[in-house]
Amino acid sequence: MARPLTEVDWDAQSVLDDVARILGTPRQDLDRQVSTSGIVEMVLLMERDGRGADDPVRATTARIGDKWCTLMLMLLRSGPVRSTPLRRLVSTISGVEVSSKVMSEKLRALERDGFLSRSLGPAAQPQVTYALTDLGFGLAERVSELVMWITEAVPEIRRARDAYDVHNGC
């Protein structure tokens, strides 16, 4: 069994050697085989971009998987929205009351990653408005494509779940 590598001694070639060993594939064949070329690409990207918790790939994937962030991205595709109406929209559509604290955390994370901008409107009580950046629109479009694919696959997903449940006595 391969020993876990720390952030200090992690390098792509060592990881790929371990991957080849785990898969029982000669190392030189890893990037030639369609079935493993994606692994090689992923490992090389991780070497370039980092593999820690704050790695942009890992963080963005987490945002896409987060029900609140995904919903906010979809809602902001139609244009800028003030913070309170955005929270109400998220709560109404999801059917779950989202707290101001959670909304603030998610919005800050999306803003930090460059997916949305935050602006203060002129008023006695400043109103905060959020809007997608160009980067955010790009992500929202791709998330929308994923949602459409999932929507089209729902019958197949339901059949797979039913078959699993019957087979496993669920």
Backbone as CSV, one residue per row, in Angstrom:
resi,resn,N_x,N_y,N_z,CA_x,CA_y,CA_z,C_x,C_y,C_z
1,MET,0.843,-1.180,0.000,0.000,0.000,0.000,0.889,1.244,0.000
2,ALA,0.511,2.223,-0.801,1.294,3.449,-0.892,1.121,4.271,0.384
3,ARG,2.205,4.887,0.799,2.109,5.723,1.993,1.521,7.072,1.594
4,PRO,0.720,7.685,2.482,0.162,9.001,2.165,1.278,10.029,2.073
5,LEU,1.192,10.879,1.087,2.199,11.930,0.924,1.724,13.199,1.609
6,THR,2.633,13.892,2.227,2.288,15.172,2.832,2.348,16.238,1.751
7,GLU,1.848,17.426,2.083,1.877,18.540,1.126,3.315,18.840,0.710
8,VAL,4.264,18.630,1.622,5.667,18.958,1.350,6.273,18.000,0.332
9,ASP,6.033,16.669,0.503,6.705,15.736,-0.398,5.820,15.244,-1.540
10,TRP,4.632,15.815,-1.682,3.731,15.438,-2.751,4.281,15.937,-4.081
11,ASP,4.364,15.068,-5.052,4.703,15.510,-6.403,3.971,14.604,-7.376
12,ALA,3.669,15.131,-8.541,2.837,14.433,-9.512,3.415,13.090,-9.910
13,GLN,4.707,13.013,-10.125,5.301,11.759,-10.598,5.174,10.649,-9.554
14,SER,5.385,10.977,-8.284,5.219,9.978,-7.225,3.774,9.503,-7.146
15,VAL,2.851,10.446,-7.257,1.433,10.095,-7.208,1.080,9.209,-8.400
16,LEU,1.558,9.566,-9.590,1.256,8.763,-10.776,1.881,7.373,-10.691
17,ASP,3.063,7.270,-10.095,3.657,5.945,-9.870,2.749,5.112,-8.971
18,ASP,2.229,5.737,-7.908,1.322,5.031,-7.002,0.019,4.655,-7.709
19,VAL,-0.521,5.552,-8.527,-1.750,5.267,-9.279,-1.532,4.056,-10.185
20,ALA,-0.415,4.038,-10.894,-0.111,2.913,-11.785,-0.036,1.610,-10.992
21,ARG,0.606,1.661,-9.838,0.734,0.474,-8.993,-0.645,0.002,-8.516
22,ILE,-1.482,0.940,-8.081,-2.823,0.604,-7.589,-3.673,-0.006,-8.701
23,LEU,-3.573,0.554,-9.902,-4.372,0.072,-11.034,-3.759,-1.131,-11.731
24,GLY,-2.521,-1.453,-11.377,-1.853,-2.574,-12.034,-1.531,-2.286,-13.497
25,THR,-1.242,-1.036,-13.795,-0.936,-0.593,-15.146,0.504,-0.097,-15.199
26,PRO,1.254,-0.463,-16.237,2.602,0.100,-16.348,2.540,1.633,-16.367
27,ARG,3.432,2.258,-15.628,3.444,3.727,-15.522,3.448,4.402,-16.883
28,GLN,4.227,3.904,-17.830,4.329,4.553,-19.143,3.011,4.477,-19.922
29,ASP,2.105,3.566,-19.542,0.830,3.425,-20.248,-0.275,4.303,-19.674
30,LEU,-0.055,4.870,-18.496,-1.110,5.639,-17.831,-1.688,6.736,-18.711
31,ASP,-0.838,7.580,-19.295,-1.366,8.705,-20.059,-1.730,8.325,-21.490
32,ARG,-1.485,7.097,-21.906,-1.862,6.644,-23.250,-3.248,6.015,-23.265
33,GLN,-3.690,5.518,-22.127,-4.982,4.841,-22.057,-6.093,5.854,-21.787
34,VAL,-7.148,5.766,-22.574,-8.272,6.680,-22.403,-8.840,6.574,-20.986
35,SER,-8.893,5.361,-20.448,-9.486,5.158,-19.128,-8.687,5.811,-18.009
36,THR,-7.406,6.048,-18.201,-6.594,6.639,-17.132,-6.034,8.011,-17.493
37,SER,-6.217,8.474,-18.731,-5.634,9.763,-19.115,-6.229,10.912,-18.314
38,GLY,-7.506,10.803,-17.905,-8.122,11.836,-17.076,-7.486,11.921,-15.705
39,ILE,-7.058,10.770,-15.176,-6.373,10.751,-13.881,-5.048,11.492,-13.989
40,VAL,-4.310,11.217,-15.067,-3.023,11.877,-15.272,-3.230,13.384,-15.370
41,GLU,-4.213,13.800,-16.150,-4.489,15.228,-16.304,-4.841,15.861,-14.962
42,MET,-5.693,15.189,-14.178,-6.092,15.711,-12.881,-4.888,15.851,-11.945
43,VAL,-4.029,14.850,-11.905,-2.863,14.890,-11.024,-1.929,16.029,-11.438
44,LEU,-1.715,16.201,-12.733,-0.843,17.277,-13.196,-1.434,18.652,-12.893
45,LEU,-2.742,18.790,-13.012,-3.392,20.053,-12.652,-3.260,20.318,-11.152
46,MET,-3.389,19.253,-10.355,-3.233,19.419,-8.908,-1.814,19.848,-8.558
47,GLU,-0.843,19.323,-9.293,0.539,19.734,-9.041,0.715,21.211,-9.377
48,ARG,0.085,21.652,-10.462,0.210,23.039,-10.891,-0.566,23.994,-9.983
49,ASP,-1.817,23.623,-9.642,-2.718,24.550,-8.967,-2.801,24.367,-7.462
50,GLY,-2.300,23.267,-6.955,-2.373,23.004,-5.524,-3.403,21.938,-5.229
51,ARG,-3.294,21.391,-4.041,-4.240,20.346,-3.678,-4.774,20.522,-2.275
52,GLY,-4.566,21.680,-1.709,-5.067,21.954,-0.371,-6.541,22.308,-0.374
53,ALA,-7.095,22.513,0.808,-8.511,22.825,0.951,-8.885,24.120,0.237
54,ASP,-7.925,25.016,0.051,-8.202,26.300,-0.599,-7.881,26.273,-2.091
55,ASP,-7.563,25.122,-2.635,-7.286,24.976,-4.054,-8.523,25.428,-4.844
56,PRO,-8.356,26.277,-5.867,-9.505,26.776,-6.631,-10.372,25.674,-7.247
57,VAL,-9.774,24.602,-7.717,-10.572,23.524,-8.308,-11.443,22.878,-7.234
58,ARG,-10.827,22.548,-6.116,-11.570,21.913,-5.022,-12.644,22.854,-4.480
59,ALA,-12.296,24.121,-4.287,-13.254,25.084,-3.735,-14.422,25.324,-4.694
60,THR,-14.145,25.456,-5.985,-15.213,25.696,-6.957,-16.118,24.476,-7.071
61,THR,-15.533,23.288,-7.058,-16.339,22.072,-7.091,-17.247,22.014,-5.870
62,ALA,-16.724,22.420,-4.721,-17.534,22.451,-3.506,-18.675,23.465,-3.652
63,ARG,-18.415,24.608,-4.273,-19.467,25.616,-4.475,-20.571,25.051,-5.366
64,ILE,-20.189,24.348,-6.416,-21.177,23.766,-7.327,-22.018,22.730,-6.589
65,GLY,-21.404,21.998,-5.678,-22.119,20.985,-4.917,-22.930,21.540,-3.759
66,ASP,-22.773,22.796,-3.459,-23.483,23.419,-2.349,-24.856,23.897,-2.827
67,LYS,-25.914,23.420,-2.182,-27.265,23.753,-2.654,-27.544,25.250,-2.654
68,TRP,-27.013,25.984,-1.681,-27.291,27.417,-1.634,-26.518,28.163,-2.716
69,CYS,-25.235,27.858,-2.877,-24.419,28.558,-3.880,-24.955,28.325,-5.287
70,THR,-25.312,27.084,-5.588,-25.836,26.769,-6.916,-27.120,27.539,-7.168
71,LEU,-28.006,27.548,-6.202,-29.266,28.265,-6.354,-29.032,29.767,-6.512
72,MET,-28.096,30.331,-5.744,-27.792,31.758,-5.872,-27.238,32.081,-7.262
73,LEU,-26.349,31.228,-7.760,-25.811,31.438,-9.104,-26.937,31.462,-10.134
74,MET,-27.861,30.510,-10.030,-28.963,30.432,-10.984,-29.864,31.664,-10.882
75,LEU,-30.156,32.107,-9.656,-31.013,33.273,-9.473,-30.362,34.555,-9.989
76,LEU,-29.053,34.678,-9.788,-28.362,35.907,-10.209,-28.115,35.961,-11.711
77,ARG,-28.383,34.875,-12.432,-28.257,34.902,-13.900,-29.197,35.930,-14.513
78,SER,-30.332,36.186,-13.851,-31.320,37.117,-14.406,-30.987,38.578,-14.113
79,GLY,-29.961,38.825,-13.310,-29.549,40.194,-13.030,-29.289,40.413,-11.549
80,PRO,-28.808,41.609,-11.202,-28.481,41.920,-9.808,-29.707,41.819,-8.903
81,VAL,-29.466,41.372,-7.669,-30.539,41.235,-6.684,-30.011,41.723,-5.338
82,ARG,-30.858,42.470,-4.620,-30.480,42.913,-3.277,-30.437,41.713,-2.338
83,SER,-29.686,41.839,-1.255,-29.433,40.700,-0.370,-30.693,40.129,0.277
84,THR,-31.577,40.969,0.785,-32.775,40.454,1.457,-33.704,39.725,0.480
85,PRO,-34.030,40.315,-0.667,-34.847,39.560,-1.628,-34.160,38.276,-2.111
86,LEU,-32.835,38.301,-2.235,-32.116,37.099,-2.650,-32.281,35.995,-1.608
87,ARG,-32.164,36.337,-0.343,-32.348,35.346,0.725,-33.776,34.811,0.714
88,ARG,-34.750,35.686,0.497,-36.151,35.236,0.429,-36.374,34.311,-0.766
89,LEU,-35.790,34.656,-1.893,-35.919,33.808,-3.085,-35.315,32.423,-2.845
90,VAL,-34.115,32.407,-2.270,-33.447,31.131,-1.990,-34.300,30.301,-1.035
91,SER,-34.819,30.921,0.021,-35.645,30.204,0.995,-36.942,29.702,0.365
92,THR,-37.578,30.540,-0.439,-38.853,30.169,-1.060,-38.676,29.032,-2.060
93,ILE,-37.680,29.131,-2.908,-37.471,28.110,-3.942,-37.003,26.797,-3.343
94,SER,-36.127,26.871,-2.355,-35.597,25.635,-1.754,-36.584,25.004,-0.782
95,GLY,-37.514,25.800,-0.267,-38.452,25.285,0.723,-37.842,25.177,2.105
96,VAL,-36.660,25.741,2.277,-35.957,25.701,3.556,-35.535,27.128,3.893
97,GLU,-35.813,27.548,5.113,-35.411,28.897,5.535,-33.901,28.948,5.694
98,VAL,-33.254,29.781,4.899,-31.807,29.935,4.996,-31.527,31.152,5.877
99,SER,-30.642,30.980,6.827,-30.359,32.068,7.767,-29.506,33.148,7.104
100,SER,-29.560,34.327,7.677,-28.732,35.441,7.189,-27.254,35.089,7.293
101,LYS,-26.888,34.393,8.364,-25.492,34.009,8.577,-25.011,33.081,7.455
102,VAL,-25.796,32.062,7.147,-25.412,31.122,6.088,-25.354,31.841,4.744
103,MET,-26.349,32.688,4.476,-26.344,33.450,3.211,-25.079,34.292,3.101
104,SER,-24.735,34.979,4.175,-23.542,35.829,4.163,-22.282,35.015,3.896
105,GLU,-22.167,33.854,4.542,-20.994,32.988,4.331,-20.891,32.550,2.873
106,LYS,-22.001,32.119,2.302,-22.003,31.622,0.921,-21.720,32.752,-0.063
107,LEU,-22.330,33.905,0.169,-22.112,35.050,-0.720,-20.663,35.530,-0.652
108,ARG,-20.091,35.572,0.541,-18.682,35.971,0.687,-17.765,35.002,-0.052
109,ALA,-18.055,33.708,0.059,-17.232,32.701,-0.617,-17.309,32.885,-2.135
110,LEU,-18.505,33.108,-2.661,-18.665,33.323,-4.109,-17.975,34.620,-4.547
111,GLU,-18.055,35.638,-3.699,-17.386,36.911,-4.005,-15.871,36.733,-3.971
112,ARG,-15.366,36.032,-2.976,-13.916,35.798,-2.849,-13.360,35.074,-4.075
113,ASP,-14.135,34.116,-4.586,-13.695,33.349,-5.754,-13.865,34.124,-7.058
114,GLY,-14.461,35.320,-6.989,-14.603,36.146,-8.179,-15.856,35.868,-8.994
115,PHE,-16.813,35.119,-8.414,-18.013,34.763,-9.163,-19.125,35.806,-9.052
116,LEU,-19.066,36.632,-8.019,-20.057,37.697,-7.933,-19.449,38.947,-7.342
117,SER,-20.140,40.058,-7.588,-19.702,41.339,-7.033,-20.760,41.823,-6.057
118,ARG,-20.308,42.623,-5.130,-21.166,43.164,-4.083,-21.080,44.671,-4.168
119,SER,-22.227,45.328,-4.193,-22.199,46.793,-4.231,-23.185,47.360,-3.215
120,LEU,-22.812,48.507,-2.673,-23.661,49.209,-1.715,-24.381,50.329,-2.438
121,GLY,-25.706,50.356,-2.298,-26.490,51.418,-2.928,-26.552,52.645,-2.039
122,PRO,-26.741,53.819,-2.651,-26.840,55.051,-1.854,-28.187,55.112,-1.148
123,ALA,-28.146,55.113,0.158,-29.373,55.219,0.957,-28.984,55.482,2.398
124,ALA,-29.971,55.930,3.176,-29.718,56.146,4.599,-29.320,54.821,5.242
125,GLN,-30.011,53.765,4.841,-29.641,52.415,5.248,-29.126,51.732,3.981
126,PRO,-27.798,51.653,3.838,-27.245,51.110,2.595,-27.813,49.735,2.253
127,GLN,-28.160,49.585,0.979,-28.679,48.314,0.500,-27.592,47.595,-0.296
128,VAL,-27.358,46.361,0.060,-26.336,45.558,-0.607,-26.977,44.831,-1.780
129,THR,-26.310,44.926,-2.928,-26.790,44.249,-4.135,-25.691,43.322,-4.630
130,TYR,-26.092,42.135,-5.058,-25.151,41.155,-5.601,-25.432,40.947,-7.071
131,ALA,-24.352,40.766,-7.837,-24.469,40.506,-9.279,-23.366,39.544,-9.687
132,LEU,-23.649,38.751,-10.707,-22.620,37.852,-11.225,-21.565,38.647,-11.972
133,THR,-20.337,38.246,-11.844,-19.249,38.782,-12.665,-19.232,37.975,-13.972
134,ASP,-18.351,38.332,-14.889,-18.217,37.544,-16.122,-17.833,36.106,-15.782
135,LEU,-16.936,35.956,-14.820,-16.536,34.618,-14.381,-17.738,33.876,-13.799
136,GLY,-18.543,34.565,-13.021,-19.745,33.972,-12.431,-20.763,33.558,-13.481
137,PHE,-20.929,34.394,-14.522,-21.835,34.015,-15.615,-21.346,32.744,-16.297
138,GLY,-20.046,32.649,-16.500,-19.485,31.442,-17.117,-19.775,30.209,-16.282
139,LEU,-19.579,30.319,-14.970,-19.859,29.190,-14.087,-21.358,28.884,-14.077
140,ALA,-22.188,29.912,-13.985,-23.640,29.705,-13.950,-24.135,29.019,-15.217
141,GLU,-23.566,29.377,-16.358,-23.955,28.728,-17.621,-23.616,27.248,-17.592
142,ARG,-22.438,26.914,-17.096,-22.035,25.509,-17.034,-22.857,24.726,-16.024
143,VAL,-23.168,25.346,-14.901,-24.019,24.705,-13.900,-25.415,24.489,-14.497
144,SER,-25.905,25.459,-15.246,-27.202,25.334,-15.894,-27.212,24.154,-16.872
145,GLU,-26.121,23.984,-17.620,-26.013,22.843,-18.535,-26.044,21.533,-17.759
146,LEU,-25.363,21.491,-16.619,-25.369,20.292,-15.779,-26.777,20.012,-15.262
147,VAL,-27.479,21.042,-14.813,-28.846,20.878,-14.324,-29.752,20.360,-15.446
148,MET,-29.588,20.872,-16.656,-30.386,20.388,-17.799,-30.091,18.918,-18.069
149,TRP,-28.824,18.533,-18.029,-28.460,17.131,-18.240,-29.109,16.253,-17.174
150,ILE,-29.040,16.686,-15.912,-29.642,15.924,-14.819,-31.148,15.803,-15.040
151,THR,-31.785,16.904,-15.416,-33.223,16.905,-15.661,-33.589,15.883,-16.740
152,GLU,-32.800,15.843,-17.807,-33.049,14.876,-18.880,-32.799,13.443,-18.419
153,ALA,-31.903,13.253,-17.472,-31.541,11.915,-17.004,-32.412,11.423,-15.849
154,VAL,-33.348,12.228,-15.374,-34.157,11.852,-14.210,-34.829,10.481,-14.373
155,PRO,-35.463,10.178,-15.502,-36.075,8.839,-15.611,-35.052,7.709,-15.440
156,GLU,-33.877,7.863,-16.026,-32.846,6.839,-15.900,-32.320,6.744,-14.467
157,ILE,-32.169,7.884,-13.826,-31.717,7.912,-12.429,-32.746,7.209,-11.542
158,ARG,-34.035,7.493,-11.781,-35.090,6.845,-10.978,-35.100,5.334,-11.192
159,ARG,-34.931,4.888,-12.455,-34.880,3.449,-12.732,-33.700,2.806,-12.011
160,ALA,-32.536,3.477,-12.036,-31.347,2.943,-11.365,-31.586,2.864,-9.853
161,ARG,-32.192,3.871,-9.283,-32.480,3.857,-7.845,-33.446,2.735,-7.487
162,ASP,-34.504,2.600,-8.295,-35.483,1.535,-8.037,-34.817,0.162,-8.106
163,ALA,-33.987,-0.045,-9.124,-33.298,-1.334,-9.273,-32.368,-1.568,-8.089
164,TYR,-31.651,-0.567,-7.666,-30.748,-0.683,-6.518,-31.550,-1.059,-5.264
165,ASP,-32.653,-0.327,-5.049,-33.475,-0.559,-3.859,-34.040,-1.988,-3.837
166,VAL,-34.492,-2.474,-4.989,-35.018,-3.843,-5.058,-33.901,-4.831,-4.772
167,HIS,-32.742,-4.615,-5.393,-31.615,-5.532,-5.242,-31.072,-5.550,-3.816
168,ASN,-31.117,-4.418,-3.146,-30.535,-4.299,-1.803,-31.565,-4.267,-0.682
169,GLY,-32.811,-4.526,-1.013,-33.858,-4.606,0.006,-34.131,-3.317,0.727
170,CYS,-34.012,-2.213,0.045,-34.260,-0.902,0.678,-35.732,-0.531,0.644
